[in-house]
Amino acid sequence: MDDLGAWIMVAAGLGSLGCSLIVLFAIFTREGVALGMVGLLCNLVAFVWGWSKAESYGLRRVMMVWTSCLVLSLLGAGLLMPRMLRAAEEQSQGETDATGQEPSH
């Protein structure tokens, strides 16, 4: 089950990347280089711009997929959380010495 979360995050990340590139292309061609660079440096700007222009520029389907990918990445992160917590616990237990005490530095 832990690997499922990782695979979901990978698939969602790739889908999100593809959608952001499509929206960035639309920004560069319709709004110019300045806003395109802002959208490239801060993907949230591209996401908000995409939703604000979804109907007029025919980006509704792309934005629905992008939003779904973001939700799926949260689901994948939630599935990975128990694995990360176990790893953190094992790492903190590995830092104790033979007497069970934390080593002094």
N, C-alpha and C positions, 0 to 999 in steps of 0.2 A: 504494500500500500504506500510505503514511503516513496518508492520510485515513481508511482503514479503521479504524485504531486510534482515531482521534478519534471516529468514528461509534459504534464499540463502546463507548467510554467514555460518550458521551452517552446511548445507549440503556440501558446498565447503570446510569447515574446516575439516569435517570428511573424505571427499574424499582425501584431501591433506595429512592428517595424514596417511591414509592407503597407499597411494602411497609412502610417505616418508619411511614408515616402510619396504615396499618391496625393495626400493632402498638401504636402510641401510642394509638389510639382504644380498643383493648382494655385497655391499661394504665389509662387514665383512667376507663373505665367499670367495671372490675373491681377495681382496686387503689386508686383515689382520685387526687386532685389532686397530692399530694406526690410519689409515685413517678412520676406522669405528667410532672411538671415536671422531675424528675431525668432521666427518659428523653428528654425534649425537649432538655434542655441537653447531655446526654451520650448520644449515640445508641448507644454501645456497651452502655449499661445496657439500653436497649430491645431490642437484639439478643440479649443474654444472657437477659433475661427472656423474650423470645419463644421461644427454644429451650427454656428450662426449663419453660414452660407450653404447649409446642406440642401435646402430646397431649391434655391436659386441656381446653384452650380451643379446640381445632380449628384451630390455627395452623400445623400441619405443612407444608401446601402453601405458605403464605405464606413461611414460614421457608426452605423449600427454594429458592423463587424468589429471596428476598433473598440467600441465600448464593451462589447461582449468579450473581447480578448482581455481587456483590463479587469473585468469581473472574474474571468477564468484564472487570471494570474493571482488574484486574491484567494480564490479557492485553492489553487495549487500551493500557495504559501501557507494556507491554513492546514493543508494536509501534511506539509513538511514540518510544521511547528513541533509536533511530538519528537520527531527525529532530531531536530536541532536542540531541543531541551535535554534529551538523553545524552547527546554528544557533549553538551556543556556540563552536565552533571558528571559524566565519566571523566572529563578533563579536570574538573575541580577535585574529584576523588583521587586522580593520579598525581595531584600536587601535594598530597600528604606523604609524610615519611613513614617508616616502618612502625613507629609507635602510634600512628594515627593522628599525630599532631601536624599542623602546618609547619613547613620548614621556616626557620628564621633567616632573614636575609641580612 
